[in-house]
């Protein structure tokens, strides 16, 4: 067998072995990796490279090495979860660099961090004055966490006693021109209402929309396939048709939300009357 074919086969095999082991070890973002995770990842890469291109090496030797490193890495992770002392031995712990506004030079020396590196870490947190810092901590992933002094923290609505409406996570309701009907219904909106919102932002129908997202207040963000359409002036007739359909959808939504039977029937009656009106004027509102 030609050597290049052997390298191709071994590389494909190494790729899937590495993918499998990576799934077993779990997911961590690069910013969350500890130093131990970092050197383990490099080791895995080196062994996998030998598995792929070292044709003179037995196929099983690097596989055994990968399995041993995987097992020990899992054992280390399990031990770190179960024991604080073990975690401190393997990963170390956070180090306080600034306490009560004062720099702890001894801790800087222990973690081998220069003053310039400390200032760079502070600037990454939008802190340029040492006088603003109450506490700074070097985390196990090498990042610096900063707590500003109270007088330099941004003012929040809670600080001044201002009530604010809670919000839920925004939800995608249109993806690639396809309406997520179940999600839309779960949020309490109808397709007629959504079509009105879509048309008001420059689209003619759902298939013109690449992505649509709705927040807890009912505000809809629309991104069209053709962004030029969104910047064009919306014609008044299609806009009026969309507003009428939106109003009808709102009436039906109000009817579902109320427990007052009289109000519920009133909303339904108004919705039917508006539907009849839309049917009459719709031929005149088309482009």
C-alpha positions, 0 to 999 in steps of 0.5 A: 500500500502506498505511504500516502494512502496509509497516511490518509487512512490513519489521519481519518482514523485519528480524526474520529478517535480524537472527536470521540475522546473530545465528546467524552471529556466534555465541552469547555470554551477556550476562555474556561480552560485551566492550565492543566486542561491546556497542556492536556489538550496539547498532549492529545493533539501531539499523540493524535498527530503521531497516530496520523502521520507516523507510519513506522509506529504501530497503530495501537501505541498512540491509541493506548496513549490517548486512552491512558490520558483520557482515563486520567483526565476523567479521574482528575476531573472527577476528583476535582468535583468531589474534593476541594483539596484535590482541586486546589492541587490539580488546578490551583485556586483563585489568587487575590491581586488587589484587596480593599484597593491595595495591590498585593505584591506578594501574590503578584510574585507568586503567580508571576504576574507583572504590573503591566500584565495586571493593568492589561487585565484591568483594562480588559474589564474597562478599568483604567484607574487603580483607584476605582478597584476594590478587589481584583482576582486572578481566576484559574483560567488566567482571567482577572475578575474585577469588583469596582468600589461601590461609588464607581459602579453603574447606577441601576433601577433598583438603586433608585427604587424604580420598578422595572418589568421583568423580561424573558429570553427573546425567542426566534420565531422565523428561521430561513423563511419558516415560521416556528408555529408552535413556539409562536403559539406558545408565546401567545401570538398568531401568524396573522399578527406576525405577518403584520409585523413582518410587512411593517418592516418591509417584507411581503411574506414570511419567505422574505425573512431570514430571521425574526426574533421577538422579545417579552414586550412583543417587539419583533426584530426582522432580518430580510434575505434582501436587506435592501428591501428593508431600507425601501420606503414601505407603501401605505396600502400594504402597511394599512392591510398589515395593521388591520390584520395585526389589530384583529390578531390583538383582539383575538389575543385579548379574548383568550387572555380575559376570564370575563365572558362579556369582555371575551364575547365583545372581543370576538365580535369585534374581531369578526366585524374587523374580519368582514371589513378586511375582506371588503377593503382587501381588494383595494389595498393590494398593490 
